[in-house]
């Protein structure tokens, strides 16, 4: 039983960042920069708990969505003329631990099967489990490079292709990537940084009243889980409904040329590399508009999302104070 | 000092009689026995303080009371912890045989783990990832390793292990029998406490109290007051209280806050109180003149004064005027007669220094430049003959076995024999550590030296993005050496730390080299296979020895020869002496010889010279 999402005090930016990714998973994940003990992993888990079950192909070891794309095995079944049945599964937060091996991430030869049957078979790895789920990496900046590379490849393609040990296999790997890091413990490679759709900064709460509320709710939850969940049930259902509605409607959000121009001029002003910044800003703003129940994209939506979408993409001179960038961003926001 | 409270702590003295004293550590463990929600306990201390003995006592207790627990050896690997296929048995029986992982068996019970710091990074990651499944009781030897503060925060309680002044006492205690009447007594008490804590109602003002407490301690992580609550509640249970009283939390506060306050926080506290800062500075100046080695003590004292000042208001409200409230519980636990049992409050600030050095950087060895032959990570390089501690190369093994299948008459099942087994060699790329050891004494050219070093560190860190190298900086001046920048890739951190480096004073070269030696040993332990490029910038005119009355130059020579024996260290000496000076002594040239180092003169290196030199050197390796 997880702590209810709606009972998490404050940390609004992080919560919104996660919700937007659920509304439109193509936003490309969330990077949470912040201190320890601020509820990062609790929040991710809580959101997974709140969301409805995912629809997967019954018996598929790779969590294939019933709507496709499919893994090798599901494709074989389809080719044989089998019908794929639906199964509902609870959403999961798959954690990628530091020091994880390549085999565990990608999957590998099924040893048991090979030894007993004398045939090769693919054994799913963490990417298979993460398909249609959250993939959470704590201290992502300390993850080893070759693992980061693997993740980048799969995340970009939405597919995990394995060609090793005489195996040739692929399966869909579409996950919401959530990473957390403390920038003082080492930087993240720029390529990887850019891969995260949104980035939020999170700090421990020092306001006494809010902090008290954090403590109170946590202890109440720990002492009586069922009672606590019951008390928050309505609130949870309301949010769930709101997210699902937004998920259904976000692509109907109208975007005027004027707004598009604003976005482009913003990113030009900041002289960002590449176009990912523009695209993410647009997508996330639309998701936010939808979450707010609006029909068209407005400047206010973009204002709200700007920092999240661009803070990690700003070009920083090597020794520029990180605070300077934030200042730059807020200046830009004023232009809107 | 008599405490106003009338809590009876006499039972604490009877806990784990096999270990002398150390009541706080024992209490930290027992609170977890009452309620695992206390989040586990980490015991910190130097060698020979009885940490392992205490764990053994706990093990005896758990076996006696038949509670669920597992012991994890510090050499444990991933396959021991997680469930998996038992390959050897599978091969023997011809059908899959599974081993239940240690952590699987620990679910809902206690995990006893001696020497957490010795575990490999990937194994630590697994242990902390599954922390919600069990209650971790562990130890750290502060001398030979470090654990990420990120992980430490996840452990509920932390207690120091004290050096006992009387070793005979320790010896005698280890001879006493382990299970006696006190074990039953403890079991009964814990049983009662477990029942009692469920009956407590939480009054509203308690939330205020706990939050204020955490804020006034200057901790930021929200875990602090959560664990404070559970630890206090467990203690109230142990003391058979009928209800939860505010004061109870003061007694467990040291267990909760010591490993969560960073030194950074302490420094900001200093700034808040300009008077104390000035006093500190004055003290430091005085020390420099008097050459007194009591710096640490004095600082501690003034810090105490300052905390007292800050906590005054709160304590008044509590109707208490004596000293820090932290001290009270400890005072209470200790019989005033026996001196060796007196708990030093300083030990807690030491924990902080040990566990949470300022601006600490986690060390990881994955990087791009030099190839390494680690066992488990990276891509496969080639197959090797099988060895027990190597990873099995399944594909090669099956391939080899397939050739003999007909001969072995296998039928439906493939027959694999021991001789078929192959292992894998993997290659990742290891990072290099660029360790600068810089003379920041007041000798000639100090400014130029520091500028060159700062410039080099900054430009090398820009590279670090791509190459994943780490940079560290040790400076030595006045009477000692300081690790100013621990191994890091963070531009942000370097930027902040290097902005103002204070220079001037004597030249304690041997202290600098010794600090380098310690850092290198520690770094290499955690990052086996990594290379260290040691860049020493000095004119060699050492004038302060580590040991009193020792010839400083002789000392330098002996440390140098120790360093030169480390095969993974690649030293460079940059001589900063001004060569046109009439008094030139060319000492640095000798030092380079002792180190077996390449030697350059800073004067000869123009502008970007130092950076280019280091880059070239890196490439050669």
Interface residues (C-beta under 8 A of the other chain):
Chain A: X35 X36 X37 X38 X39 X95 X97 X98 X99 X100 X101 X102 X108 X109 X111 X112 X114 X115 X116 X117 X118 X138 X139 X142 X144 X145 X146 X164 X165 X166 X182 X183 X184 X185 X186 X187 X189 X190 X203 X204 X205 X206 X208 X211 X212 X214 X215 X216 X218 X219 X222 X318 X319 X321 X322
Chain B: X37 X78 X85 X87 X90 X91 X94 X95 X96 X120 X121 X122 X123 X124 X125 X126 X129 X149 X150 X153 X202 X207 X208 X210 X211 X212 X214 X215 X220 X221 X222 X223 X224 X225 X226 X229 X230 X260 X359 X361 X362 X364 X366 X367 X368 X376 X377 X378 X379 X380 X394 X395 X398 X399 X410 X412 X413 X414 X416 X428 X429 X458 X461 X462 X465 X468 X488 X489 X490 X491 X492 X493 X495
